[in-house]
């Protein structure tokens, strides 16, 4: 297994208290039912939600290969979907649960910051709570934008 794939698989296996389902890149469903929520989806590269990649260099960026370690920097989104956006129910109705899940996420990630040594340094993670589309439905949730340094 390649280092990048190993990191993705380890991220997908992250056991977060309160999350019903975790989906690796090859198992992300086209649509989710309420029974599958809250769910974490591993999404490398571009996503439907363009706002997730505001920084230049969207997705993958190579770092110069020198005589030292050959490395690549990857940007991966781990998307937490909590509940579908419903008429009459704003984000505020889901904030307490979302906050608890964000805390649980970082507790789980804190126990494995290099994803079982697949990363050369601890993951850097940007937290973006909001509303995210998936399968034609808008969900309340949070995008955990990881930046990884991986040796190739």
C-alpha angles and dihedrals in degrees: 000000000000119000092248093049090046090053092048092049092048090049091051090052093054106131107221117183109242097020112119100196137017118198126201119211093267094049104045105134120230089229136013131221123214088254090063093056135141092040137169118216123194107219118177118189124000122004134189089258101074091186088072090072106046093140121090115257095047112208113348131022125183121221116213114274108233132164088286128069115327107232141177127199114221130191113209129176119217101195119204113200113191109169139346116262106256132193110262094015116092131193090271091072089061100038098095092052092043092052091050090050092049089053091048090048093056092044089056094043091046089063091057109023095160094045095242092320093303087122125063091218134015115288116264109219131194116199118218115176114190145094118314132187122231127163093352093306128105113226134193107235148103135274113218103200109202125198112199135188109209129180115230 
